Amino acid sequence: MRVTLKRSNLLKSLNHVHRVVERRNTIPILSNVLLKAEGAVLELKATDLDLEVTEAAAAQIEQAGATTVPAHLLYEIVRKLPDGAEVMLKMDEDGNAVSVISGRSSFRLQCLPQSDFPELSAGSFSHMFRLDAEALKGLIDKTQFAISTEETRYYLNGIYLHTIEGDGDLKLRSVATDGHRLARAEVEAPAGSEGMPGIIVPRKTVNELQKLVDQPDIKVAVELSDTKIRFTVGSVVLTSKLIDGTFPDYQRVIPTGNDKKLIIDRQSFAAAVDRVSTISSERGRAVKLSIAEGQVTLTVNNPDSGSAVEEIPADYEADPIEIGFNAKYLLDVSSQLSGSEARFMLADAGSPTLIYDMADENALYVLMPMRV
């Protein structure tokens, strides 16, 4: 194998694939990236056995071939080369090492044979559809923060993606919850998604995908089956196993009888929560909202360090109510809202509260209250 390509092209591709590779691996081949040179492209592939990322970079191929080299090492070498440089990758005659040559710099990396590299066999996909990157980004961004990190409830460690009938239209909906809060977003279901199985996309896959869909004007091809999902974003192909579990019936925890309406300026509310929560303990970050006509009083009491109180104006005409929330959860939801105002629908101090984005009717958040 003998390949020459621009540093910028190689770095961009390595940037996408090397993140999948775990820093510590008991299986040596999983620390490596597969390099495959043929035609006019260098294909790079990395996997952790649950997630696989492939990208093709334009290159001059003097001699076709394939091998695997340490992913993070190659990435660091290429990252530290000067802008505008050209990089040559050349495999030794015996196939045991690859030389990385650029200008006056030369590195020699040990390699492992291509035959050892595992294939994440995709099988056949039952559904295929295309989605604007912006729409997919919205489905992820608005729900990703609520994914559970508790490994015992593994079926909550991802985003639940499914289609649902609503107001006569079919919607593609994403939902995430950790038992304390729930986030829901939806877009018009694209052609081809009808009848798709409800699937749970793992957190690591969601994080990688989030970094790939930051170009708003491209279409993302989505292929899925009961056990796998594949996203094609430009020249990058991301294939992932799905979480094998049943997502809970989230509709049951979305209250329908909340009749106390509070409308509040999003930015001033978030800033006030942030200020008063400075005094709260890390363990119990509870902030009490005392809601009365025309205003909300935020209070934090910490027996170890003191207390904080702040009042902000609000649009509220129902009976006064006192309710406590985790300050971090309030801030997480506030950062997802795109409008200047947020609408809270409350019932009582012990029941879940609904939060709506005044600028996006397709997003909904549910927060469980805390005792304060």
C-alpha positions in Angstrom: 0.0 0.0 0.0 1.3 3.4 -1.0 -1.1 6.4 -0.7 -0.6 10.2 -0.8 -3.3 12.7 0.4 -3.8 16.1 1.8 -3.4 16.4 5.6 -6.7 18.3 5.9 -8.6 15.4 4.2 -6.9 12.8 6.3 -7.4 14.7 9.5 -11.1 15.3 8.8 -11.7 11.6 8.2 -9.6 10.5 11.2 -11.5 13.0 13.3 -14.8 11.2 12.5 -13.5 7.6 12.9 -11.0 7.8 15.8 -13.6 8.9 18.4 -15.3 5.5 18.2 -12.1 3.8 19.3 -12.0 3.2 23.1 -8.7 4.4 24.8 -8.4 1.1 26.6 -9.0 -2.1 24.8 -8.4 -5.7 25.8 -8.6 -6.7 22.1 -5.6 -5.1 20.4 -7.2 -4.9 16.9 -10.0 -2.7 18.3 -7.4 0.0 19.1 -6.7 0.2 15.3 -8.2 2.0 12.3 -8.6 0.0 9.1 -7.0 1.8 6.1 -8.1 0.5 2.7 -6.7 2.1 -0.5 -8.3 1.4 -3.8 -9.4 3.4 -6.8 -9.0 7.1 -5.9 -10.0 6.9 -2.3 -8.6 5.9 1.1 -11.3 4.3 3.2 -11.0 4.5 7.0 -13.0 2.3 9.3 -13.1 2.0 13.1 -15.3 0.0 15.5 -15.9 -0.9 19.1 -18.1 -3.9 18.1 -21.3 -2.0 18.8 -20.7 1.0 16.6 -18.8 1.2 13.3 -17.8 4.4 11.4 -16.5 4.4 7.8 -15.3 7.4 5.8 -13.8 7.7 2.4 -11.1 10.4 1.7 -9.9 11.4 -1.8 -6.3 10.2 -2.3 -3.7 9.4 -4.9 -3.2 5.6 -4.8 0.1 4.5 -6.1 -0.3 1.0 -4.8 -3.6 -0.4 -3.5 -3.7 -2.4 -0.3 -5.1 -2.5 3.2 -3.9 -2.7 6.8 -4.7 -1.5 10.3 -2.7 1.0 12.5 -3.3 2.5 16.0 -6.1 5.0 15.6 -5.3 7.5 18.3 -1.6 7.5 17.5 -2.2 8.2 13.8 -4.7 10.9 14.6 -2.3 12.7 16.9 0.5 12.5 14.4 -1.6 13.9 11.6 -3.1 16.6 13.9 0.4 17.9 14.7 1.6 18.1 11.1 1.6 21.6 9.6 -1.4 23.0 7.7 -1.3 22.4 4.0 1.0 19.4 4.2 0.8 16.3 2.2 0.9 12.9 3.9 2.2 9.7 2.5 1.2 6.3 4.0 3.5 3.5 2.9 3.4 -0.1 4.1 6.6 -2.1 4.5 7.3 -5.0 2.2 6.7 -7.5 5.0 3.4 -5.8 6.0 4.4 -5.4 9.7 4.6 -1.6 9.8 3.3 1.6 8.0 5.4 4.7 7.5 3.7 8.1 7.8 5.8 10.6 5.8 5.2 14.3 5.5 7.9 16.8 4.6 10.9 16.1 6.8 8.8 14.2 9.4 8.7 10.4 9.3 6.9 8.0 11.6 6.8 4.2 11.6 3.8 2.5 13.1 3.3 -1.1 13.9 0.3 -2.6 12.2 -2.0 -5.6 12.5 -3.3 -7.5 9.4 -6.6 -6.5 7.8 -7.9 -10.0 8.2 -8.1 -9.6 12.0 -10.3 -6.5 11.8 -13.9 -7.3 12.8 -16.9 -6.6 10.5 -20.1 -5.3 12.1 -22.3 -7.4 9.8 -25.2 -5.2 9.0 -27.6 -7.8 7.7 -30.6 -6.5 5.8 -32.4 -3.3 6.6 -36.3 -3.4 6.6 -36.8 0.4 6.3 -35.0 3.2 4.6 -35.8 7.0 4.5 -34.1 10.3 4.1 -34.2 13.2 6.6 -32.8 16.7 6.5 -29.8 16.9 8.8 -31.4 19.9 10.6 -34.5 17.8 11.4 -32.4 14.9 12.7 -30.3 17.4 14.7 -33.4 18.8 16.3 -34.7 15.3 17.3 -31.3 14.6 18.9 -30.5 18.0 20.5 -33.9 18.4 22.1 -34.0 15.0 23.8 -30.3 13.8 24.3 -29.8 15.6 27.6 -32.5 13.4 29.3 -30.9 10.1 28.4 -30.3 8.0 31.5 -26.7 7.2 32.6 -27.8 4.5 35.0 -26.5 1.2 33.5 -28.9 -1.0 35.4 -31.8 0.5 33.4 -30.0 -0.1 30.1 -33.2 0.4 28.0 -33.2 4.1 29.1 -29.5 4.5 27.9 -30.6 5.9 24.5 -33.2 7.8 22.4 -36.4 6.0 21.6 -37.1 6.6 17.9 -40.5 5.7 16.5 -43.4 6.8 14.3 -46.8 7.9 15.8 -50.1 9.1 14.4 -51.0 12.6 15.6 -53.8 14.9 14.3 -54.1 12.8 11.2 -50.4 13.1 10.3 -47.6 10.6 10.8 -44.8 11.9 13.0 -41.3 10.7 13.6 -40.8 11.1 17.3 -37.7 10.9 19.6 -38.1 10.4 23.4 -35.5 10.2 26.2 -36.1 9.8 29.9 -34.1 9.0 33.1 -37.1 8.6 35.3 -36.8 12.2 36.7 -37.4 14.1 33.5 -38.6 13.3 30.0 -37.9 15.1 26.7 -40.0 14.6 23.5 -39.5 16.0 20.0 -41.0 15.2 16.7 -40.9 16.0 13.0 -43.1 15.1 10.0 -42.4 11.4 9.3 -40.4 11.1 6.1 -41.5 8.8 3.3 -40.3 5.2 3.9 -40.6 5.4 7.7 -44.1 4.1 7.8 -44.4 0.9 9.8 -40.8 1.1 11.1 -40.2 -0.7 14.4 -39.7 1.4 17.6 -36.0 1.4 18.2 -33.6 2.6 21.0 -30.5 4.3 19.6 -27.6 4.0 22.2 -26.1 7.1 23.8 -22.6 6.7 22.2 -24.2 6.5 18.8 -26.3 9.6 19.5 -23.2 11.5 20.6 -21.3 10.6 17.4 -24.3 11.4 15.2 -24.7 14.8 16.9 -21.2 15.7 15.7 -22.0 14.6 12.1 -25.2 16.5 11.6 -23.9 20.0 12.1 -24.1 20.8 8.3 -27.7 22.0 7.9 -28.1 21.6 4.1 -27.4 17.9 3.7 -29.8 14.9 3.7 -29.1 12.0 6.0 -30.0 8.5 4.7 -31.3 6.3 7.6 -31.6 2.5 7.2 -32.9 0.4 10.1 -34.0 -3.1 11.2 -34.9 -4.5 14.6 -31.3 -4.8 15.7 -29.2 -2.3 13.6 -29.3 1.3 12.3 -27.2 2.9 9.7 -26.8 6.7 9.0 -25.1 7.9 5.9 -24.1 11.6 6.2 -22.1 12.8 3.2 -19.0 10.5 3.0 -19.5 9.1 6.5 -21.3 5.9 7.2 -22.2 5.1 10.8 -23.6 1.7 11.6 -24.7 0.8 15.1 -26.3 -2.0 17.1 -29.5 -1.0 18.8 -30.3 -1.4 22.5 -32.1 -4.8 22.9 -34.9 -3.8 25.3 -38.4 -2.4 25.6 -38.7 1.3 26.1 -41.4 2.0 28.8 -44.8 3.4 27.9 -43.8 7.0 28.3 -47.3 8.3 27.4 -48.4 7.2 30.9 -46.2 9.7 32.6 -47.2 12.7 30.5 -50.0 14.4 32.6 -53.2 15.6 30.9 -55.0 17.4 33.7 -52.4 20.2 34.5 -54.5 23.4 34.5 -52.3 26.0 36.2 -50.5 28.0 33.5 -47.3 29.9 34.1 -45.6 31.9 31.3 -42.1 33.2 32.1 -39.2 34.8 30.3 -36.8 32.0 29.5 -33.5 33.8 29.8 -34.3 35.7 33.0 -35.7 32.5 34.6 -32.6 30.5 33.7 -30.3 33.2 35.0 -32.2 33.4 38.3 -32.2 29.6 38.7 -28.4 29.7 38.0 -27.8 32.4 40.5 -29.8 31.0 43.5 -28.5 27.5 42.9 -25.0 28.7 43.6 -25.8 28.3 47.3 -27.3 24.7 46.9 -25.4 21.6 47.8 -24.1 19.3 45.1 -26.2 16.4 46.4 -29.6 18.0 46.6 -29.8 20.8 44.1 -33.4 21.7 44.9 -34.8 25.1 44.1 -38.3 26.0 45.5 -40.6 28.0 43.2 -43.3 30.0 45.0 -45.7 30.9 42.3 -48.3 33.6 42.8 -50.2 36.1 40.7 -47.7 38.1 38.6 -44.5 36.7 40.0 -42.3 33.7 40.9 -40.1 33.6 44.0 -37.1 31.3 43.7 -35.6 30.1 47.1 -32.7 27.8 47.9 -31.9 26.8 51.5 -28.6 25.0 52.3 -28.1 24.3 56.0 -24.3 24.3 55.5 -23.9 27.5 53.6 -26.9 29.8 53.8 -29.9 30.7 51.6 -30.8 32.7 48.4 -34.0 34.3 47.3 -34.9 36.0 44.0 -38.1 37.3 42.5 -39.0 37.5 38.8 -42.1 38.7 37.1 -44.4 36.1 35.5 -47.7 35.7 33.8 -49.8 33.6 36.3 -53.4 33.9 37.3 -54.2 30.5 39.0 -54.1 29.6 42.8 -50.7 30.1 44.4 -48.5 27.0 44.4 -45.1 26.0 45.9 -43.1 23.4 44.1 -39.5 22.2 44.1 -37.3 21.1 41.2 -33.7 20.0 40.6 -31.9 23.2 39.5 -29.8 21.4 37.0 -32.8 19.8 35.3 -34.5 23.3 35.0 -31.3 24.7 33.4 -31.0 21.7 31.1 -34.6 22.2 29.8 -34.2 26.0 29.6 -31.1 25.6 27.3 -33.2 23.5 24.9 -35.9 26.1 24.5 -35.6 28.2 21.4 -38.3 30.8 22.1 -38.0 33.8 24.4 -40.8 32.5 26.7 -41.5 29.1 28.4 -44.9 27.8 29.3 -45.2 25.7 32.5 -48.4 23.7 33.1 -48.7 22.7 36.7 -51.0 20.6 38.9 -49.7 20.4 42.4 -46.5 20.1 44.4 -46.3 16.4 44.0 -47.2 15.9 40.4 -45.2 16.1 37.2 -45.0 19.5 35.5 -45.2 20.0 31.7 -42.9 22.6 30.0 -43.5 23.8 26.5 -41.3 25.7 24.1 -43.4 28.7 23.0 -41.5 28.8 19.7 -41.6 25.1 18.9 -44.9 23.2 19.3 -43.1 19.9 18.4 -41.1 19.8 21.7 -42.4 18.8 25.1 -40.6 18.3 28.5 -41.9 16.7 31.7 -40.2 17.3 35.1 -40.8 15.4 38.3 -40.9 17.7 41.3 -38.6 17.4 44.4 -39.5 17.7 48.0 -38.2 21.0 49.4 
